Structure formats: structure tokens, C-alpha cells
Amino acid sequence: MINGAHVVVYTKDPQADRAFFRDLLKFPSVEAGGGWLIFAMPAAEVAFHDSKKNNHALFLMCDDIAETLTDLKSKNVTVSDVAEQRWGKVQRSPFRVEAS
């Protein structure tokens, strides 16, 4: 029986993305050598949607979106407005961290 998954995100700036998960989201990680961090993730799910090309999206879920966005903003993370969808609320644009 499968009891987990390992997700790989291909990115043009892995160091910045690792720092975001490590320093701002505070996800625990292990060093896999060579600067590779493997992050522990909270409960996860996967969905497959129709598309003319292969691309990917990562959605992070929380219990209180207002509190979470306030916390991220306090860490100089730029966030967009929250949009209401039929299945819940979503913050659409990617996170960006501003230089402090």
C-alpha cells in the first residue's frame, strides 16, 4: 500500500524557493547533500485536470486564510487578493518575497 508521495518542483530559482519553504513557511527539512533540501509536507492531495500541455501548480492549504496571509505579509511576502471559488477561497498569484 502506498503511504506517501515525493513531489519534485522544477524551478529556475531553487535556492529562493527552498529559502521560502524553509525560512518563511518554516517547513521542516532534511539535507540530502549538495544543498538539496527535502521538506516534510502536511497532508497532501493530488488532482489531474485536462490541459493541452503539461504544466504544474502547487496550492498550499490552511485553516484560516486571513491569518495565514497576515503572517506571510509580516514576512515581506507579497500576496494578492483572495478570490472566492465554488470549492473555496484561493489566493491566485504566486508568492513573491521582497528584499528587506
VOPADO-335852 format. One record per residue (C-alpha): x, y, z; residue number from 1. Coordinates in nm, 4 decimals, m for minus. Layout:
BEGIN
{xx: X, yy: Y, zz: Z, n: NUM}
...
//
This chain:
BEGIN
{xx: 0.0000, yy: 0.0000, zz: 0.0000, n: 1}
{xx: 0.1303, yy: 0.3454, zz: m0.0885, n: 2}
{xx: 0.1646, yy: 0.5605, zz: 0.2224, n: 3}
{xx: 0.3147, yy: 0.8833, zz: 0.0865, n: 4}
{xx: 0.4448, yy: 1.0742, zz: m0.2120, n: 5}
{xx: 0.7587, yy: 1.2654, zz: m0.3056, n: 6}
{xx: 0.6932, yy: 1.5762, zz: m0.5152, n: 7}
{xx: 0.9633, yy: 1.7386, zz: m0.7289, n: 8}
{xx: 0.9128, yy: 2.1001, zz: m0.8380, n: 9}
{xx: 1.1330, yy: 2.2112, zz: m1.1266, n: 10}
{xx: 1.2204, yy: 2.5784, zz: m1.0936, n: 11}
{xx: 1.4520, yy: 2.8428, zz: m1.2347, n: 12}
{xx: 1.5484, yy: 2.9580, zz: m0.8824, n: 13}
{xx: 1.5613, yy: 2.6564, zz: m0.6497, n: 14}
{xx: 1.7636, yy: 2.8372, zz: m0.3839, n: 15}
{xx: 1.4985, yy: 3.1081, zz: m0.3463, n: 16}
{xx: 1.2181, yy: 2.8522, zz: m0.3448, n: 17}
{xx: 1.3959, yy: 2.6414, zz: m0.0820, n: 18}
{xx: 1.4505, yy: 2.9531, zz: 0.1300, n: 19}
{xx: 1.0795, yy: 3.0375, zz: 0.1013, n: 20}
{xx: 0.9746, yy: 2.6936, zz: 0.2283, n: 21}
{xx: 1.2483, yy: 2.6844, zz: 0.4956, n: 22}
{xx: 1.2584, yy: 3.0424, zz: 0.6254, n: 23}
{xx: 0.9105, yy: 3.1808, zz: 0.5654, n: 24}
{xx: 0.6805, yy: 2.8795, zz: 0.5740, n: 25}
{xx: 0.9006, yy: 2.7068, zz: 0.8360, n: 26}
{xx: 0.8539, yy: 2.3612, zz: 0.6822, n: 27}
{xx: 1.0954, yy: 2.1127, zz: 0.8423, n: 28}
{xx: 1.3518, yy: 1.9644, zz: 0.6054, n: 29}
{xx: 1.6434, yy: 1.7252, zz: 0.5828, n: 30}
{xx: 1.9666, yy: 1.7918, zz: 0.3947, n: 31}
{xx: 2.0060, yy: 1.5389, zz: 0.1143, n: 32}
{xx: 2.3565, yy: 1.6558, zz: 0.0225, n: 33}
{xx: 2.4741, yy: 1.9217, zz: m0.2190, n: 34}
{xx: 2.2316, yy: 2.1817, zz: m0.0837, n: 35}
{xx: 1.9285, yy: 1.9689, zz: m0.1651, n: 36}
{xx: 1.6596, yy: 2.0098, zz: 0.0987, n: 37}
{xx: 1.3705, yy: 1.7676, zz: 0.1204, n: 38}
{xx: 1.0771, yy: 1.9249, zz: 0.3011, n: 39}
{xx: 0.8231, yy: 1.7456, zz: 0.5164, n: 40}
{xx: 0.4786, yy: 1.8377, zz: 0.3932, n: 41}
{xx: 0.1453, yy: 1.8467, zz: 0.5688, n: 42}
{xx: m0.1320, yy: 1.6221, zz: 0.4428, n: 43}
{xx: m0.1459, yy: 1.6331, zz: 0.0640, n: 44}
{xx: m0.3766, yy: 1.5504, zz: m0.2213, n: 45}
{xx: m0.3367, yy: 1.5354, zz: m0.5989, n: 46}
{xx: m0.5735, yy: 1.6242, zz: m0.8843, n: 47}
{xx: m0.5389, yy: 1.5761, zz: m1.2604, n: 48}
{xx: m0.7027, yy: 1.8262, zz: m1.4966, n: 49}
{xx: m0.7344, yy: 1.8432, zz: m1.8754, n: 50}
{xx: m0.4715, yy: 2.0578, zz: m2.0468, n: 51}
{xx: m0.3240, yy: 2.0956, zz: m2.3932, n: 52}
{xx: 0.0252, yy: 2.0898, zz: m2.2379, n: 53}
{xx: 0.1878, yy: 1.9556, zz: m1.9246, n: 54}
{xx: 0.2274, yy: 2.2199, zz: m1.6575, n: 55}
{xx: 0.2042, yy: 2.2259, zz: m1.2823, n: 56}
{xx: 0.0502, yy: 2.4178, zz: m0.9944, n: 57}
{xx: 0.1125, yy: 2.3990, zz: m0.6221, n: 58}
{xx: m0.1582, yy: 2.5087, zz: m0.3809, n: 59}
{xx: m0.0822, yy: 2.5398, zz: m0.0103, n: 60}
{xx: m0.3839, yy: 2.4878, zz: 0.2150, n: 61}
{xx: m0.4567, yy: 2.6419, zz: 0.5549, n: 62}
{xx: m0.7355, yy: 2.6575, zz: 0.8121, n: 63}
{xx: m0.7510, yy: 3.0391, zz: 0.8338, n: 64}
{xx: m0.6545, yy: 3.2164, zz: 0.5120, n: 65}
{xx: m0.6787, yy: 3.5678, zz: 0.6605, n: 66}
{xx: m0.4426, yy: 3.4773, zz: 0.9461, n: 67}
{xx: m0.2029, yy: 3.2974, zz: 0.7117, n: 68}
{xx: m0.1864, yy: 3.5882, zz: 0.4660, n: 69}
{xx: m0.1334, yy: 3.8343, zz: 0.7519, n: 70}
{xx: 0.1556, yy: 3.6201, zz: 0.8756, n: 71}
{xx: 0.3100, yy: 3.5990, zz: 0.5267, n: 72}
{xx: 0.2733, yy: 3.9754, zz: 0.4744, n: 73}
{xx: 0.4571, yy: 4.0353, zz: 0.8041, n: 74}
{xx: 0.7500, yy: 3.8449, zz: 0.6466, n: 75}
{xx: 0.7518, yy: 4.0733, zz: 0.3379, n: 76}
{xx: 0.5739, yy: 3.8197, zz: 0.1170, n: 77}
{xx: 0.3612, yy: 3.9895, zz: m0.1482, n: 78}
{xx: 0.0168, yy: 3.8311, zz: m0.1733, n: 79}
{xx: m0.2794, yy: 3.9085, zz: m0.3943, n: 80}
{xx: m0.6444, yy: 3.9393, zz: m0.3030, n: 81}
{xx: m0.8388, yy: 3.6263, zz: m0.2205, n: 82}
{xx: m1.0864, yy: 3.5030, zz: m0.4818, n: 83}
{xx: m1.3957, yy: 3.3020, zz: m0.3975, n: 84}
{xx: m1.4321, yy: 2.9804, zz: m0.5990, n: 85}
{xx: m1.7149, yy: 2.7283, zz: m0.5905, n: 86}
{xx: m1.4898, yy: 2.4959, zz: m0.3857, n: 87}
{xx: m1.3438, yy: 2.7578, zz: m0.1501, n: 88}
{xx: m1.1184, yy: 3.0612, zz: m0.1311, n: 89}
{xx: m0.7931, yy: 3.0926, zz: m0.3246, n: 90}
{xx: m0.5075, yy: 3.3410, zz: m0.3418, n: 91}
{xx: m0.4277, yy: 3.3320, zz: m0.7130, n: 92}
{xx: m0.0957, yy: 3.4931, zz: m0.7904, n: 93}
{xx: 0.2364, yy: 3.3392, zz: m0.6929, n: 94}
{xx: 0.4040, yy: 3.4442, zz: m0.3725, n: 95}
{xx: 0.6885, yy: 3.6890, zz: m0.4098, n: 96}
{xx: 0.9352, yy: 3.7810, zz: m0.1380, n: 97}
{xx: 1.0526, yy: 4.1400, zz: m0.1389, n: 98}
{xx: 1.4092, yy: 4.2240, zz: m0.0470, n: 99}
{xx: 1.4337, yy: 4.3599, zz: 0.3052, n: 100}
//
